[in-house]
Amino acid sequence: MLFYNKVMQMFWLLAAIGIAGYVSYMSYTDGIKKWGYYYIFAVLALIMYLMRRWMMKRMQRHMEFLAQKEQNDRQK
């Protein structure tokens, strides 16, 4: 499961970089007025990457908390 999460996290980062690169190239060749609004897709992919990263860290902290709580309950 962790491997899948890392793969999907990297997918969103690579998608953001790829989309931004492609849109930048097309903006340079055809003009920013025609391609500028496509940057929103790169921003959305970057937001997805950051959200997955934040959620993975949050879940890891929660799992550590639950393990610590279970260990404390066993000692009582």
Residue pairs with C-beta under 8 A, 6 or more apart in sequence:
5 52
5 56
8 52
9 49
9 52
9 53
9 56
12 45
12 46
12 48
12 49
12 52
13 45
13 46
13 49
15 45
16 42
16 43
16 45
16 46
16 49
17 42
19 38
19 41
19 42
19 45
20 39
20 42
23 35
23 36
23 38
23 39
23 41
23 42
26 34
26 35
26 38
27 34
27 35
27 36
